[in-house]
């Protein structure tokens, strides 16, 4: 698990990171700063706090992430969760038997259309392993996409400089 990456938030105005296995989000808006900590995409125990300054928002988020315990919503069947490379991984018993695994980005800038990936497996361990692999693959696609966007920008900048020099 790569926990030292910083993820741009899909809506802009902030960044996320995986700290102590939880997803931490720090944003700025017209009211000031805000911080959020969650253990997975549908965490029923999500923690949120507004702040007047960035230092307080980050300090609170890091401290909260150190002790945050995720909790499924009361009607949820989720038995296992983790954050991997900015992706939420959840596993729950499938209605047809076995276990359904799902991966989905934690509000990160995951390309033009984030993929909610799910699949059913006979055992929980197989479901967890597949979800981790899916999160790793999607994270790599996101990194490739961001690299391609940088290449477009760099190429346009290089050519726009040529147009002005002639």
ZADO-1210 file (C-alpha; in nm, 4 decimals, padded with zeros to 6 digits):
<atoms>
<atom x="00.0000" y="00.0000" z="00.0000" code="UNK" pos="1"/>
<atom x="00.1370" y="00.3403" z="-00.0994" code="UNK" pos="2"/>
<atom x="00.0491" y="00.5685" z="00.1896" code="UNK" pos="3"/>
<atom x="00.2765" y="00.8608" z="00.1023" code="UNK" pos="4"/>
<atom x="00.0904" y="00.9778" z="-00.2101" code="UNK" pos="5"/>
<atom x="-00.1108" y="01.2959" z="-00.2160" code="UNK" pos="6"/>
<atom x="-00.4309" y="01.2725" z="-00.4219" code="UNK" pos="7"/>
<atom x="-00.5971" y="01.5759" z="-00.5851" code="UNK" pos="8"/>
<atom x="-00.9653" y="01.5849" z="-00.4963" code="UNK" pos="9"/>
<atom x="-01.2028" y="01.5305" z="-00.7891" code="UNK" pos="10"/>
<atom x="-01.3958" y="01.8504" z="-00.7226" code="UNK" pos="11"/>
<atom x="-01.0782" y="02.0546" z="-00.6788" code="UNK" pos="12"/>
<atom x="-01.0028" y="02.2747" z="-00.3832" code="UNK" pos="13"/>
<atom x="-00.8224" y="02.0132" z="-00.1797" code="UNK" pos="14"/>
<atom x="-00.6114" y="01.7047" z="-00.1419" code="UNK" pos="15"/>
<atom x="-00.6377" y="01.3642" z="00.0154" code="UNK" pos="16"/>
<atom x="-00.3898" y="01.1153" z="00.1569" code="UNK" pos="17"/>
<atom x="-00.3945" y="00.7770" z="00.3248" code="UNK" pos="18"/>
<atom x="-00.2796" y="00.8188" z="00.6855" code="UNK" pos="19"/>
<atom x="-00.2861" y="00.5340" z="00.9401" code="UNK" pos="20"/>
<atom x="-00.4955" y="00.3317" z="00.6938" code="UNK" pos="21"/>
<atom x="-00.7696" y="00.5955" z="00.6791" code="UNK" pos="22"/>
<atom x="-00.8440" y="00.8454" z="00.4036" code="UNK" pos="23"/>
<atom x="-00.7776" y="01.2059" z="00.5050" code="UNK" pos="24"/>
<atom x="-00.9155" y="01.4940" z="00.3009" code="UNK" pos="25"/>
<atom x="-00.8292" y="01.8627" z="00.3510" code="UNK" pos="26"/>
<atom x="-01.0167" y="02.1265" z="00.1481" code="UNK" pos="27"/>
<atom x="-01.0488" y="02.4998" z="00.1138" code="UNK" pos="28"/>
<atom x="-01.3652" y="02.6852" z="00.0227" code="UNK" pos="29"/>
<atom x="-01.5173" y="03.0297" z="00.0740" code="UNK" pos="30"/>
<atom x="-01.5709" y="02.9581" z="00.4463" code="UNK" pos="31"/>
<atom x="-01.2143" y="02.8486" z="00.5205" code="UNK" pos="32"/>
<atom x="-01.0696" y="02.5010" z="00.5548" code="UNK" pos="33"/>
<atom x="-01.2264" y="02.1648" z="00.6309" code="UNK" pos="34"/>
<atom x="-01.0938" y="01.8195" z="00.7087" code="UNK" pos="35"/>
<atom x="-01.2542" y="01.4772" z="00.6795" code="UNK" pos="36"/>
<atom x="-01.1426" y="01.1286" z="00.7837" code="UNK" pos="37"/>
<atom x="-01.3058" y="00.8049" z="00.6672" code="UNK" pos="38"/>
<atom x="-01.2055" y="00.4381" z="00.6683" code="UNK" pos="39"/>
<atom x="-01.3880" y="00.3524" z="00.3419" code="UNK" pos="40"/>
<atom x="-01.6280" y="00.5068" z="00.0893" code="UNK" pos="41"/>
<atom x="-01.9492" y="00.4461" z="00.2861" code="UNK" pos="42"/>
<atom x="-01.8056" y="00.4790" z="00.6393" code="UNK" pos="43"/>
<atom x="-02.0938" y="00.5423" z="00.8801" code="UNK" pos="44"/>
<atom x="-01.8473" y="00.6936" z="01.1277" code="UNK" pos="45"/>
<atom x="-01.6978" y="00.9584" z="00.8955" code="UNK" pos="46"/>
<atom x="-01.5410" y="01.2470" z="01.0887" code="UNK" pos="47"/>
<atom x="-01.5647" y="01.6065" z="00.9567" code="UNK" pos="48"/>
<atom x="-01.4599" y="01.9406" z="01.0984" code="UNK" pos="49"/>
<atom x="-01.4404" y="02.3012" z="00.9636" code="UNK" pos="50"/>
<atom x="-01.1358" y="02.5152" z="01.0509" code="UNK" pos="51"/>
<atom x="-01.0175" y="02.8746" z="01.0250" code="UNK" pos="52"/>
<atom x="-00.6612" y="02.7834" z="00.9301" code="UNK" pos="53"/>
<atom x="-00.4787" y="02.5124" z="00.7417" code="UNK" pos="54"/>
<atom x="-00.2418" y="02.4076" z="01.0195" code="UNK" pos="55"/>
<atom x="-00.5298" y="02.3257" z="01.2550" code="UNK" pos="56"/>
<atom x="-00.7152" y="02.1340" z="00.9811" code="UNK" pos="57"/>
<atom x="-00.4133" y="01.9179" z="00.8995" code="UNK" pos="58"/>
<atom x="-00.3218" y="01.8584" z="01.2659" code="UNK" pos="59"/>
<atom x="-00.6786" y="01.7506" z="01.3467" code="UNK" pos="60"/>
<atom x="-00.6987" y="01.5235" z="01.0402" code="UNK" pos="61"/>
<atom x="-00.3708" y="01.3454" z="01.1161" code="UNK" pos="62"/>
<atom x="-00.4586" y="01.3002" z="01.4845" code="UNK" pos="63"/>
<atom x="-00.8096" y="01.1794" z="01.4004" code="UNK" pos="64"/>
<atom x="-00.6794" y="00.9338" z="01.1386" code="UNK" pos="65"/>
<atom x="-00.4530" y="00.7764" z="01.4023" code="UNK" pos="66"/>
<atom x="-00.7527" y="00.6609" z="01.6070" code="UNK" pos="67"/>
<atom x="-01.0419" y="00.6577" z="01.3578" code="UNK" pos="68"/>
<atom x="-01.2466" y="00.3373" z="01.3501" code="UNK" pos="69"/>
<atom x="-01.4625" y="00.2780" z="01.0447" code="UNK" pos="70"/>
<atom x="-01.8174" y="00.1575" z="01.0937" code="UNK" pos="71"/>
<atom x="-02.0604" y="00.0306" z="00.8317" code="UNK" pos="72"/>
<atom x="-02.4050" y="00.1884" z="00.8216" code="UNK" pos="73"/>
<atom x="-02.6639" y="-00.0106" z="01.0231" code="UNK" pos="74"/>
<atom x="-02.8190" y="-00.1760" z="00.7148" code="UNK" pos="75"/>
<atom x="-02.4833" y="-00.2482" z="00.5528" code="UNK" pos="76"/>
<atom x="-02.3471" y="-00.6029" z="00.5345" code="UNK" pos="77"/>
<atom x="-01.9826" y="-00.4916" z="00.4932" code="UNK" pos="78"/>
<atom x="-01.7486" y="-00.7238" z="00.6843" code="UNK" pos="79"/>
<atom x="-01.4104" y="-00.5976" z="00.5652" code="UNK" pos="80"/>
<atom x="-01.2751" y="-00.2618" z="00.4488" code="UNK" pos="81"/>
<atom x="-00.9496" y="-00.0855" z="00.3804" code="UNK" pos="82"/>
<atom x="-00.8090" y="00.2071" z="00.1859" code="UNK" pos="83"/>
<atom x="-00.5484" y="00.1184" z="-00.0750" code="UNK" pos="84"/>
<atom x="-00.3843" y="00.3799" z="-00.2970" code="UNK" pos="85"/>
<atom x="-00.6769" y="00.6149" z="-00.2408" code="UNK" pos="86"/>
<atom x="-00.9338" y="00.3481" z="-00.3274" code="UNK" pos="87"/>
<atom x="-01.1995" y="00.2157" z="-00.0942" code="UNK" pos="88"/>
<atom x="-01.2084" y="-00.1634" z="-00.0712" code="UNK" pos="89"/>
<atom x="-01.5123" y="-00.3306" z="00.0823" code="UNK" pos="90"/>
<atom x="-01.6168" y="-00.6948" z="00.1080" code="UNK" pos="91"/>
<atom x="-01.9595" y="-00.8197" z="00.2104" code="UNK" pos="92"/>
<atom x="-02.1496" y="-01.1488" z="00.1915" code="UNK" pos="93"/>
<atom x="-02.3248" y="-01.1863" z="-00.1444" code="UNK" pos="94"/>
<atom x="-02.6958" y="-01.2700" z="-00.1558" code="UNK" pos="95"/>
<atom x="-02.6153" y="-01.5651" z="-00.3830" code="UNK" pos="96"/>
<atom x="-02.3433" y="-01.6968" z="-00.1500" code="UNK" pos="97"/>
<atom x="-01.9758" y="-01.6185" z="-00.1371" code="UNK" pos="98"/>
<atom x="-01.8418" y="-01.2646" z="-00.0968" code="UNK" pos="99"/>
<atom x="-01.8747" y="-00.9548" z="-00.3106" code="UNK" pos="100"/>
<atom x="-01.5721" y="-00.7265" z="-00.3307" code="UNK" pos="101"/>
<atom x="-01.5893" y="-00.3658" z="-00.4471" code="UNK" pos="102"/>
<atom x="-01.3354" y="-00.0919" z="-00.5179" code="UNK" pos="103"/>
<atom x="-01.4125" y="00.2761" z="-00.5728" code="UNK" pos="104"/>
<atom x="-01.2005" y="00.5937" z="-00.5472" code="UNK" pos="105"/>
<atom x="-01.2233" y="00.7986" z="-00.2279" code="UNK" pos="106"/>
<atom x="-01.3249" y="01.1284" z="-00.3907" code="UNK" pos="107"/>
<atom x="-00.9847" y="01.1478" z="-00.5630" code="UNK" pos="108"/>
<atom x="-00.9201" y="01.2740" z="-00.9132" code="UNK" pos="109"/>
<atom x="-00.9432" y="00.9289" z="-01.0684" code="UNK" pos="110"/>
<atom x="-00.9632" y="01.0146" z="-01.4341" code="UNK" pos="111"/>
<atom x="-01.2647" y="01.1138" z="-01.6392" code="UNK" pos="112"/>
<atom x="-01.4985" y="00.8390" z="-01.5177" code="UNK" pos="113"/>
<atom x="-01.4114" y="00.6511" z="-01.1981" code="UNK" pos="114"/>
<atom x="-01.4782" y="00.2808" z="-01.2187" code="UNK" pos="115"/>
<atom x="-01.6847" y="00.1169" z="-00.9464" code="UNK" pos="116"/>
<atom x="-01.5481" y="-00.2342" z="-00.9794" code="UNK" pos="117"/>
<atom x="-01.7149" y="-00.5317" z="-00.8101" code="UNK" pos="118"/>
<atom x="-01.6982" y="-00.9087" z="-00.8359" code="UNK" pos="119"/>
<atom x="-01.8168" y="-01.2085" z="-00.6340" code="UNK" pos="120"/>
<atom x="-01.5856" y="-01.4833" z="-00.5025" code="UNK" pos="121"/>
<atom x="-01.6326" y="-01.8084" z="-00.3089" code="UNK" pos="122"/>
<atom x="-01.4200" y="-01.6926" z="-00.0119" code="UNK" pos="123"/>
<atom x="-01.3576" y="-01.3679" z="00.1691" code="UNK" pos="124"/>
<atom x="-00.9798" y="-01.4004" z="00.1238" code="UNK" pos="125"/>
<atom x="-01.0186" y="-01.4292" z="-00.2546" code="UNK" pos="126"/>
<atom x="-01.2489" y="-01.1259" z="-00.2542" code="UNK" pos="127"/>
<atom x="-00.9991" y="-00.9170" z="-00.0544" code="UNK" pos="128"/>
<atom x="-00.7086" y="-01.0193" z="-00.2772" code="UNK" pos="129"/>
<atom x="-00.8997" y="-00.9317" z="-00.5949" code="UNK" pos="130"/>
<atom x="-01.0121" y="-00.5949" z="-00.4508" code="UNK" pos="131"/>
<atom x="-00.6535" y="-00.5060" z="-00.3616" code="UNK" pos="132"/>
<atom x="-00.5384" y="-00.5969" z="-00.7116" code="UNK" pos="133"/>
<atom x="-00.8249" y="-00.3965" z="-00.8634" code="UNK" pos="134"/>
<atom x="-00.7329" y="-00.0912" z="-00.6521" code="UNK" pos="135"/>
<atom x="-00.3677" y="-00.1221" z="-00.7554" code="UNK" pos="136"/>
<atom x="-00.4620" y="-00.1489" z="-01.1244" code="UNK" pos="137"/>
<atom x="-00.7016" y="00.1453" z="-01.1076" code="UNK" pos="138"/>
<atom x="-00.4423" y="00.3526" z="-00.9225" code="UNK" pos="139"/>
<atom x="-00.1896" y="00.2781" z="-01.1979" code="UNK" pos="140"/>
<atom x="-00.4459" y="00.3793" z="-01.4638" code="UNK" pos="141"/>
<atom x="-00.5003" y="00.7052" z="-01.2741" code="UNK" pos="142"/>
<atom x="-00.1252" y="00.7704" z="-01.2629" code="UNK" pos="143"/>
<atom x="-00.0946" y="00.6959" z="-01.6358" code="UNK" pos="144"/>
<atom x="-00.3868" y="00.9290" z="-01.7090" code="UNK" pos="145"/>
<atom x="-00.2330" y="01.2108" z="-01.5027" code="UNK" pos="146"/>
<atom x="00.0991" y="01.1579" z="-01.6857" code="UNK" pos="147"/>
<atom x="-00.0779" y="01.1834" z="-02.0214" code="UNK" pos="148"/>
<atom x="-00.2462" y="01.5071" z="-01.9101" code="UNK" pos="149"/>
<atom x="00.0959" y="01.6479" z="-01.8120" code="UNK" pos="150"/>
<atom x="00.2329" y="01.5468" z="-02.1538" code="UNK" pos="151"/>
<atom x="-00.0511" y="01.7297" z="-02.3284" code="UNK" pos="152"/>
<atom x="00.0115" y="02.0417" z="-02.1195" code="UNK" pos="153"/>
<atom x="00.3892" y="02.0280" z="-02.1716" code="UNK" pos="154"/>
<atom x="00.3531" y="01.9746" z="-02.5462" code="UNK" pos="155"/>
<atom x="00.1047" y="02.2605" z="-02.5796" code="UNK" pos="156"/>
<atom x="00.3349" y="02.4876" z="-02.3784" code="UNK" pos="157"/>
<atom x="00.6310" y="02.3965" z="-02.5986" code="UNK" pos="158"/>
<atom x="00.4364" y="02.4621" z="-02.9193" code="UNK" pos="159"/>
<atom x="00.2731" y="02.7796" z="-02.7963" code="UNK" pos="160"/>
<atom x="00.6231" y="02.9124" z="-02.7198" code="UNK" pos="161"/>
<atom x="00.7279" y="02.8323" z="-03.0775" code="UNK" pos="162"/>
<atom x="00.4255" y="03.0181" z="-03.2150" code="UNK" pos="163"/>
<atom x="00.5225" y="03.3341" z="-03.0225" code="UNK" pos="164"/>
<atom x="00.8877" y="03.3256" z="-03.1233" code="UNK" pos="165"/>
<atom x="00.8210" y="03.3368" z="-03.5011" code="UNK" pos="166"/>
</atoms>
